[in-house]
């Protein structure tokens, strides 16, 4: 009985790890980190083959198949949570606020964010749009500052594939794709 439970645990755990690796591998590929993605891919496929072989040997045990599926589902959740924590790469944030946007821009610059101001024309006239490119690890910090400034600000956060130069990302050189 202990051997059976241990087998289920190994199926589940290995599947969580291999699917988490798959999630991270895909996100790293999108961000241009080919060699790191290849290394993770090696671990992913090795675990996948070993676990699949183990489950195929036990096709008469439907619970093995259920545990395999649960490991897959859980691996998707764990992989996305890991990626969020790692917060690799950059994001672009655009802010429209009617509450002293120029003063907010200065406060954000003092907090170490590079802010570009562009003019936007909306239904109610012309408004400044604060445009910021930053490391994804700092997005939460930025959103906190904006929320304190103006809870009604319109904010968009976009994935940024690569950057080249600029204030706030100084010293970081990425290949333009």
N, C-alpha and C positions, 0 to 999 in steps of 0.2 A: 504494500500500500504506500509506504514512504517513497519507494522508487517511482511509483506512478505519479505521485504529487510532485516530486522533484522533476520528473520529466515534463509535466505541465508548466511548472515554474520556468524551466529552461526554455521551452518553446516560447512562452509569453515574453520572457526577458530578452531573448535573442531577437525576437521579432520587433520588439519595441526599439532595441538598439539599431537594427538594420534599417527600419523605416525612418527613424530619426536621422540616421546617416544619409539616407536618400533625400530627405527634405533639405538638410544642410548642403549636400552635394549640389543639388539643383540651384539653390540660392547662391552658392559660391560661383557656380558656372555663369550665372546671369551677371554677377559682379566681376567677372573676368579673372577669377582666382583658379585657373585651370589645374595647376599642380596640386594644390591643396584639395581640390575637388576630386582629382584622380586618386589621391591617397585615401580619402574617405570612401570613394567608390570601391576600392579594393576591399576594405573592411566590410562594407555593405554587402557586396556580392558573395564574399566568402561566408558570412553569417547566413545569408539567404539560402545558399546551396546546402549548407550543413543542416539548417532547421527544416527546410523543405524535404530533404532526404529522410530526416527523422520522422516527420509527419506522414510521409508517403508509406513508410514501413508500418505505420499504425492506422491505416485508413479504416480498419474495422472498429476503431475507437472514435466515435463521433465527437467526443469531448476534446480530443487533440485538435480536431479541425476548428472547433469553436474557440479554443484557447489561441490557436494560430490567428484566427480572424480578430479576436480581441487584442492581441498583441499588435496587429497591423493598425487597427483603429487608434489604439493608445500611442503607438509610435508617431502617428501623424500629429497628435496633440503635443507630445513631448518635443518632437522636432521643431514645431513652430514656436513653442515656448523657448527652446534653446536659441533659436535664431533671433527672437525678440531680445533675449538677454544679451546676446553677443552684439546686436545692433551694428552689424558691419556696414560700412559704406556711408553714403550721404543722403540727405533729404533736402527738398526745397520747400520752404514754407512761405506762403503769401498771406498777408494780413491786411484787411480793410477794417479800419476803425474810424469812427467819427469823433472819438474822444482824444483830441490832441495828438494826431498821428506823428507829427514831427518831433514832439517831445518824447513819445514812445520810441521812435527811431534812435534818438540820442541815448536814451536809457539802455536800449538793447546794445548799442555800440559800446557803451561803458561796461556792459556785462560781457563783452568779448565777442559779440555777434557782428558779422559783416552785414550791413543793411544797405540795399539799393532801393531807392524810391522812384517809382514810375507813376505816371498819371493814368488813371482809369476813369472812363466815363460810364456812369450808370444811369438808371432811370431818374435819380434825384440829383444829377449833376456830376461834376468832376471831383474825384477823391484820390488822395495818394494811396498807392498800394506799396506796402513794405514787402520787399522780396529778399529772402534770406536763404543761403545755401549753407548747411551745417552738417556736422557729423551726426548720424542717427542717434548716437548715445546722448546727444544734448537736446533732442526734440522735446522730451518730457519737461526739462528745465525751461525751455523757451515757452512752451505752452502754459506752464505755471505762471510765468511773468506776464504773458498776454492776458490770461484769465484774471489775474489780480488787477491789471490795468483797465480792462473792459470786457466784462462777461458777455457782452453782446457783439464782440468783434467777430467778423467773418474770417475764418482761418481755413486754408487748405494746406494739406501736407502731401507732398508728392515724392515718390521714389526718384532718386537721381542716380543714373548709371555711372557717370564719371564726371570729374571736374578737372580743370586745368588752371592753376593759379588762383588769384583772388584774395580778398581780405577775409579773414575768418578761417580760411583753409590754407593760409600761407605756409609754404614749405612742403606742401603736399602736392606731388605731381602725379597725375593720372593720365593715362593715354586716352585721348578723345576717341570715341568709337563711332 
